[in-house]
Amino acid sequence: MAKGKFAITAVLATAFGAADASTANAADGCDILEELVRKSVHASATEYRTDRPATRTRSFGRAGSVGSTVSGNQACPNAAEVTTRAFSQAFGALNMPITWNRRGPMDPGDYCLSGDLSQCYPSQYPLHPSMPPHQLAFVFDAWKGVRTAVAAQMPFGTATGFVQFTSDSLEIALSSNLRSSVDGPLNSSYQGFGDVRASR
């Protein structure tokens, strides 16, 4: 049994190392992942856009590209923590604090404690006044887009925590998936029918 576990670990380590010789170090990759998720979520919540998902693949609304200018292959070994922390930061900046994997009402987490991105779900911060239904609906819809975009960059599955991407590939995936999962910025289409969306 120990030999089997060692063999699996060795295969994964070899695969991660051989994935691309030009992959940047993990700290840089995690920083870029955090930046792109945070900026993309903030843009989707605040910027007006006139296009539909099929017509553009690069950026939100009037501000142009939301991503980093760093190019080349990047990797991050703890995608769930970095992605969920960045997602929390984006909504925290909008005065919409959220939490993950609550350990109790006095000890909420600012990132998901699971290493598996598919097992991470945002919830309302317990010590903050309740969000209106349209805001909660937006949070859940935005998370669906972010989770799908990042999971698509995880070559060995979400349970490994390993994400590999270029800045362009991740930015395009985030932009496209957020445009598909949310109906518009918070102060437009979500204002009028949040009660209906939240009850789905």
Rosetta silent file (secondary structure, phi, psi, omega in degrees, C-alpha in Angstrom):
SEQUENCE: MAKGKFAITAVLATAFGAADASTANAADGCDILEELVRKSVHASATEYRTDRPATRTRSFGRAGSVGSTVSGNQACPNAAEVTTRAFSQAFGALNMPITWNRRGPMDPGDYCLSGDLSQCYPSQYPLHPSMPPHQLAFVFDAWKGVRTAVAAQMPFGTATGFVQFTSDSLEIALSSNLRSSVDGPLNSSYQGFGDVRASR
SCORE:     score description
SCORE:     0.000 S_00000001
   1 L     0.000  -42.924  179.662    0.000    0.000    0.000 S_00000001
   2 H   -63.920  -38.365  178.673    2.808    2.397    0.870 S_00000001
   3 H   -63.854  -39.419  179.718    4.527    1.621   -2.436 S_00000001
   4 H   -63.308  -44.461  178.611    1.294    2.370   -4.295 S_00000001
   5 H   -63.897  -40.328  179.249    0.887    5.747   -2.580 S_00000001
   6 H   -64.307  -40.648 -179.350    4.518    6.589   -3.253 S_00000001
   7 H   -63.795  -43.383  178.927    4.124    5.653   -6.921 S_00000001
   8 H   -63.030  -43.986  179.371    1.025    7.836   -7.307 S_00000001
   9 H   -61.974  -42.397 -179.688    2.796   10.737   -5.582 S_00000001
  10 H   -64.633  -40.553  179.507    5.849   10.286   -7.805 S_00000001
  11 H   -64.314  -45.872  178.799    3.710   10.205  -10.962 S_00000001
  12 H   -63.391  -42.899  179.655    1.836   13.367   -9.968 S_00000001
  13 H   -62.348  -41.309  177.886    5.056   15.142   -9.004 S_00000001
  14 H   -64.700  -42.887 -179.938    6.616   14.180  -12.323 S_00000001
  15 H   -63.273  -44.537  179.186    3.522   15.297  -14.213 S_00000001
  16 H   -62.652  -42.721 -177.938    3.428   18.627  -12.412 S_00000001
  17 H   -70.230  -33.977 -176.776    7.140   19.171  -12.991 S_00000001
  18 H   -89.077   -5.821 -175.742    7.024   18.110  -16.621 S_00000001
  19 L   -54.594  -39.527  175.342    3.856   20.009  -17.450 S_00000001
  20 L  -170.358  124.940 -177.033    5.993   22.847  -18.770 S_00000001
  21 L   -65.771  -22.323 -177.360    9.616   23.713  -18.144 S_00000001
  22 L   -94.292    8.879  179.712    8.813   27.419  -18.420 S_00000001
  23 L   -62.014  131.760 -179.720    6.135   27.392  -15.715 S_00000001
  24 L   -68.110  164.949  179.790    6.675   30.287  -13.303 S_00000001
  25 L   -66.680  158.573 -171.215    7.184   29.582   -9.620 S_00000001
  26 H   -60.930  -36.214 -178.853    4.065   28.841   -7.593 S_00000001
  27 H   -62.071  -43.981  178.069    4.074   32.131   -5.670 S_00000001
  28 H   -64.621  -43.930  179.812    3.925   34.129   -8.893 S_00000001
  29 H   -62.181  -41.264  178.658    1.250   31.856  -10.357 S_00000001
  30 H   -67.171  -38.155  177.609   -0.889   32.123   -7.232 S_00000001
  31 H   -62.816  -41.796 -179.454   -0.504   35.919   -7.210 S_00000001
  32 H   -69.339  -41.480  175.532   -1.637   36.128  -10.834 S_00000001
  33 H   -57.325  -47.003 -179.799   -4.563   33.771  -10.198 S_00000001
  34 H   -61.184  -45.118 -178.924   -5.633   35.930   -7.250 S_00000001
  35 H   -61.351  -46.555 -176.543   -5.321   39.155   -9.263 S_00000001
  36 H   -67.547  -40.852  178.707   -7.312   37.861  -12.235 S_00000001
  37 H   -64.918  -48.515 -177.728  -10.123   36.390  -10.130 S_00000001
  38 H   -60.191  -48.197 -178.391  -10.442   39.508   -7.974 S_00000001
  39 H   -67.653  -38.820 -179.154  -10.434   41.936  -10.913 S_00000001
  40 H   -67.050  -42.308  178.523  -12.762   39.836  -13.045 S_00000001
  41 H   -65.656  -44.556  179.263  -15.341   39.453  -10.274 S_00000001
  42 H   -60.815  -43.530  179.400  -15.184   43.153   -9.423 S_00000001
  43 H   -63.372  -41.274 -178.891  -15.607   44.077  -13.096 S_00000001
  44 H   -66.048  -28.415 -179.245  -18.572   41.749  -13.540 S_00000001
  45 H   -83.986  -23.873 -169.666  -20.273   43.330  -10.520 S_00000001
  46 H  -119.124  -18.333 -172.376  -19.633   46.967  -11.379 S_00000001
  47 L  -103.390  133.266  176.363  -19.189   47.502  -15.109 S_00000001
  48 L   -72.730  139.083  175.691  -21.935   47.970  -17.631 S_00000001
  49 L  -133.111  147.612 -176.905  -21.613   45.848  -20.735 S_00000001
  50 L  -108.351   -4.104 -176.225  -23.538   45.974  -23.982 S_00000001
  51 L   -98.206  166.065  171.474  -22.496   42.632  -25.450 S_00000001
  52 L  -102.903  164.251 -173.538  -23.788   39.101  -25.041 S_00000001
  53 L   -53.775  -34.681 -173.638  -21.466   36.191  -24.151 S_00000001
  54 L   -79.263  -13.101 -170.640  -20.924   35.018  -27.741 S_00000001
  55 L   -92.248  -20.991  178.102  -19.857   38.371  -29.155 S_00000001
  56 L  -141.618  150.869 -179.400  -16.708   39.097  -27.131 S_00000001
  57 L  -129.087    7.092 -173.233  -14.180   36.984  -25.310 S_00000001
  58 L  -107.343  -44.164 -168.348  -11.689   39.403  -23.822 S_00000001
  59 L  -152.886  169.098  178.062  -13.014   41.916  -21.355 S_00000001
  60 E   -95.223  136.936  164.225  -15.891   43.526  -19.529 S_00000001
  61 H    44.301 -140.490 -168.758  -17.538   46.759  -20.544 S_00000001
  62 H   -84.073  -13.835 -171.627  -15.765   50.035  -20.936 S_00000001
  63 H   -88.222   -3.836  179.133  -12.603   49.372  -18.931 S_00000001
  64 E    76.444 -154.959 -174.507  -11.013   46.926  -21.365 S_00000001
  65 L   -61.930  134.712 -177.709   -8.888   43.993  -20.313 S_00000001
  66 L   -98.573   -2.208 -169.474   -9.136   43.166  -16.631 S_00000001
  67 L   -97.156 -178.971  177.749   -6.151   40.867  -16.385 S_00000001
  68 L   -73.830  156.870  175.626   -2.464   40.948  -15.636 S_00000001
  69 L   -89.684   -2.518 -179.985    0.084   41.817  -18.303 S_00000001
  70 L   -68.745  133.336  179.770    2.275   38.899  -17.242 S_00000001
  71 L  -113.657  177.014 -179.955    2.586   36.323  -20.007 S_00000001
  72 L    92.387  172.242 -177.599    3.808   32.738  -20.147 S_00000001
  73 E   -76.381  138.966 -178.981    2.725   29.624  -18.340 S_00000001
  74 E  -128.154  158.232  176.150    1.767   29.928  -14.690 S_00000001
  75 E  -147.230  152.086  175.856    0.862   27.409  -12.003 S_00000001
  76 E  -143.917  127.135 -176.197   -0.574   27.462   -8.501 S_00000001
  77 L   -84.110  -10.414 -178.615   -0.752   24.380   -6.262 S_00000001
  78 L  -127.933   64.390 -173.817   -3.530   25.628   -3.962 S_00000001
  79 H   -61.459  -38.919 -176.624   -6.177   26.901   -6.352 S_00000001
  80 H   -63.291  -46.956 -179.814   -9.141   26.510   -3.991 S_00000001
  81 H   -63.317  -48.374 -175.660   -7.650   28.698   -1.260 S_00000001
  82 H   -66.188  -43.878 -177.916   -6.361   31.381   -3.640 S_00000001
  83 H   -65.245  -45.423 -177.224   -9.516   31.496   -5.777 S_00000001
  84 H   -71.391  -34.143  176.739  -11.947   31.669   -2.867 S_00000001
  85 H   -65.075  -43.603  178.994   -9.852   34.272   -1.008 S_00000001
  86 H   -64.294  -39.532  177.402   -9.768   36.481   -4.130 S_00000001
  87 H   -61.203  -44.377  177.120  -13.519   36.016   -4.604 S_00000001
  88 H   -61.705  -42.246 -178.831  -14.069   37.119   -0.984 S_00000001
  89 H   -63.388  -40.366  179.992  -11.804   40.130   -1.450 S_00000001
  90 H   -61.111  -44.427 -179.517  -13.714   41.275   -4.536 S_00000001
  91 H   -77.224  -30.649  174.960  -17.036   41.252   -2.693 S_00000001
  92 H   -60.591  -37.961  178.042  -15.514   42.649    0.491 S_00000001
  93 L   -66.014  -19.628  177.989  -14.448   45.711   -1.511 S_00000001
  94 L   -98.189   12.648 -177.060  -18.132   46.118   -2.460 S_00000001
  95 L    60.076   39.090  177.487  -19.199   45.918    1.206 S_00000001
  96 L  -129.065   70.116 -175.699  -20.628   42.453    0.619 S_00000001
  97 L   -67.264  135.098  177.174  -18.595   40.214    2.952 S_00000001
  98 E  -126.476  167.272 -178.145  -18.908   36.493    2.362 S_00000001
  99 E  -139.224  172.874 -177.402  -17.421   33.472    4.064 S_00000001
 100 E  -138.625  144.554  170.229  -16.565   29.831    3.369 S_00000001
 101 L    44.447   58.849 -177.603  -16.716   26.618    5.389 S_00000001
 102 L   -56.933  134.409  176.027  -17.919   28.231    8.587 S_00000001
 103 L   -98.457    2.408 -177.616  -16.470   26.701   11.734 S_00000001
 104 L   149.027  161.002 -175.249  -19.033   28.502   13.850 S_00000001
 105 L   -62.205  -23.743 -179.453  -20.754   31.893   13.969 S_00000001
 106 L   -99.045    2.330 -175.329  -17.749   33.541   15.636 S_00000001
 107 L  -139.964   62.410  178.613  -15.130   31.903   13.388 S_00000001
 108 L   -75.782  153.522  178.269  -15.976   32.319    9.701 S_00000001
 109 E   -96.112  142.975  177.578  -13.345   31.526    7.089 S_00000001
 110 L   -92.379    2.941  170.958  -12.145   34.078    4.555 S_00000001
 111 L  -152.110  164.170 -177.166  -11.319   31.260    2.136 S_00000001
 112 L   -72.385  132.952 -179.299  -12.554   27.720    1.522 S_00000001
 113 L   -80.416  -17.474  177.730  -10.985   25.128    3.807 S_00000001
 114 L   -78.027  141.554  174.759  -11.453   22.315    1.298 S_00000001
 115 L   -81.190   -6.416 -178.410   -8.612   21.742   -1.121 S_00000001
 116 L  -101.205  113.087 -176.174  -11.152   20.677   -3.740 S_00000001
 117 H   -57.470  -33.018 -177.911  -12.558   23.654   -5.627 S_00000001
 118 H   -70.170  -13.343 -179.796  -15.736   21.763   -6.502 S_00000001
 119 H  -101.101   10.841 -177.491  -16.548   21.457   -2.780 S_00000001
 120 L  -101.398  129.945 -179.948  -16.345   25.201   -2.067 S_00000001
 121 L  -138.060  129.361  178.847  -19.523   27.262   -1.645 S_00000001
 122 E   -75.481  155.307  173.055  -19.814   30.875   -0.516 S_00000001
 123 E  -144.508  168.724 -178.196  -22.226   31.952    2.193 S_00000001
 124 E   -70.428  138.924  178.767  -23.265   35.157    3.858 S_00000001
 125 L   -65.233  125.663 -169.804  -20.919   36.498    6.516 S_00000001
 126 L   -67.729  -24.610 -176.362  -22.667   35.737    9.824 S_00000001
 127 L   -99.047   10.492 -179.156  -21.797   38.977   11.632 S_00000001
 128 L  -110.947  145.256  176.972  -22.851   41.285    8.795 S_00000001
 129 L   -53.332  147.937 -175.889  -26.405   42.497    8.167 S_00000001
 130 L   -58.218  137.557  173.678  -28.246   40.274    5.708 S_00000001
 131 L   -74.606  146.763  173.057  -27.649   40.905    2.050 S_00000001
 132 L   -66.095  157.749 -175.573  -30.716   41.609   -0.058 S_00000001
 133 H   -56.215  -36.074 -177.998  -31.775   38.710   -2.287 S_00000001
 134 H   -67.398  -31.752  177.753  -30.421   40.242   -5.492 S_00000001
 135 H   -71.279  -42.410  176.945  -26.938   40.494   -3.970 S_00000001
 136 H   -61.912  -41.145  178.834  -26.987   36.892   -2.783 S_00000001
 137 H   -60.943  -41.539  179.965  -28.175   35.781   -6.223 S_00000001
 138 H   -64.548  -43.800  179.388  -25.294   37.660   -7.817 S_00000001
 139 H   -57.200  -48.570 -177.510  -22.737   36.084   -5.445 S_00000001
 140 H   -65.740  -40.616  179.345  -23.943   32.565   -6.219 S_00000001
 141 H   -67.752  -40.463  178.463  -24.089   33.177   -9.973 S_00000001
 142 H   -64.869  -39.679  179.106  -20.641   34.788  -10.005 S_00000001
 143 H   -62.964  -39.353  178.181  -19.186   31.861   -8.045 S_00000001
 144 H   -57.606  -44.007  179.575  -20.600   29.438  -10.599 S_00000001
 145 H   -66.565  -44.152 -179.375  -18.754   31.333  -13.361 S_00000001
 146 H   -65.678  -46.780 -178.761  -15.474   31.616  -11.463 S_00000001
 147 H   -59.653  -43.276  179.724  -15.468   27.979  -10.349 S_00000001
 148 H   -63.841  -43.048 -178.078  -16.144   26.767  -13.901 S_00000001
 149 H   -64.202  -46.151 -177.959  -13.415   29.002  -15.359 S_00000001
 150 H   -71.330  -40.102  179.382  -10.729   27.967  -12.875 S_00000001
 151 H   -59.359  -32.898  179.768  -11.699   24.278  -12.952 S_00000001
 152 L   -67.720  -16.273  179.516  -11.181   24.303  -16.721 S_00000001
 153 L  -100.279   12.820 -177.216   -7.518   25.231  -16.070 S_00000001
 154 L  -108.960   93.604 -170.816   -6.943   22.279  -13.695 S_00000001
 155 L   -65.188  -20.736 -177.362   -5.485   19.468  -15.840 S_00000001
 156 L  -110.985   14.454  177.710   -5.546   16.833  -13.097 S_00000001
 157 L    96.618  159.110 -175.131   -8.986   17.633  -11.676 S_00000001
 158 H   -68.949  -26.266 -176.818  -10.273   19.959   -8.968 S_00000001
 159 H   -69.249  -22.709 -178.590   -9.359   17.647   -6.078 S_00000001
 160 H   -75.879  -23.491 -177.508   -5.606   18.053   -6.728 S_00000001
 161 L    79.319   -2.079 -174.477   -5.707   21.820   -6.143 S_00000001
 162 L   -94.596  122.868  177.911   -3.264   22.319   -9.031 S_00000001
 163 E  -120.068  137.018  179.053   -4.113   24.943  -11.657 S_00000001
 164 E  -130.362  133.232 -171.872   -2.024   25.662  -14.744 S_00000001
 165 E  -162.009  167.643  161.449   -2.761   28.554  -17.093 S_00000001
 166 E  -106.147  159.680  179.170   -1.530   31.497  -19.072 S_00000001
 167 H   -57.844  -40.820  179.872   -2.783   34.920  -18.068 S_00000001
 168 H   -64.738  -45.131 -177.024   -4.664   35.134  -21.365 S_00000001
 169 H   -63.706  -40.692 -179.160   -6.298   31.713  -21.061 S_00000001
 170 H   -72.467  -40.985  179.008   -7.495   32.369  -17.521 S_00000001
 171 H   -61.160  -44.378  179.438   -8.644   35.911  -18.244 S_00000001
 172 H   -63.984  -43.374  179.859  -10.651   34.743  -21.263 S_00000001
 173 H   -62.755  -44.507  179.043  -12.152   31.840  -19.282 S_00000001
 174 H   -63.676  -47.275 -178.856  -13.147   34.107  -16.386 S_00000001
 175 H   -59.644  -48.452 -177.645  -14.577   36.781  -18.667 S_00000001
 176 H   -65.409  -46.309 -177.394  -16.559   34.318  -20.761 S_00000001
 177 H   -70.519  -36.181  176.596  -17.887   32.249  -17.852 S_00000001
 178 H   -67.671  -38.108  177.769  -18.835   35.273  -15.752 S_00000001
 179 H   -65.238  -31.522  178.518  -20.697   36.771  -18.701 S_00000001
 180 H   -77.554  -31.434 -172.303  -22.570   33.489  -19.071 S_00000001
 181 H   -93.472  -24.221  177.604  -23.358   33.038  -15.384 S_00000001
 182 L  -112.042  150.825 -174.655  -24.385   36.579  -14.355 S_00000001
 183 L   -91.096   -5.064 -178.797  -27.050   38.677  -16.036 S_00000001
 184 L   153.840  176.841  179.830  -25.389   42.055  -15.615 S_00000001
 185 L   -64.310  162.512 -175.264  -23.823   44.299  -13.009 S_00000001
 186 L   -56.162  -38.165 -173.970  -25.291   44.472   -9.530 S_00000001
 187 L   -92.681   17.604  176.678  -27.022   47.806  -10.012 S_00000001
 188 L  -122.119 -101.272 -172.488  -28.794   46.933  -13.248 S_00000001
 189 H   -66.199  -25.988 -179.416  -30.538   43.694  -14.087 S_00000001
 190 H   -75.704  -20.578 -178.660  -30.030   42.173  -10.631 S_00000001
 191 H   -63.697  -41.587 -168.827  -31.870   45.030   -8.899 S_00000001
 192 H   -79.752  -30.597 -173.168  -35.289   44.259  -10.326 S_00000001
 193 H  -133.687   34.853  179.797  -35.693   40.526   -9.938 S_00000001
 194 H   -62.761  -34.329 -179.049  -33.307   39.333   -7.261 S_00000001
 195 H   -60.962  -39.571 -178.800  -36.135   37.748   -5.247 S_00000001
 196 H   -69.618  -44.610 -177.596  -36.994   35.429   -8.112 S_00000001
 197 H   -65.395  -39.940 -176.393  -33.370   34.454   -8.818 S_00000001
 198 H   -66.934  -23.376 -176.930  -32.530   33.819   -5.164 S_00000001
 199 L   -88.326   -2.662 -179.201  -35.392   31.361   -4.815 S_00000001
 200 L   -67.524    0.000    0.000  -34.227   29.103   -7.661 S_00000001
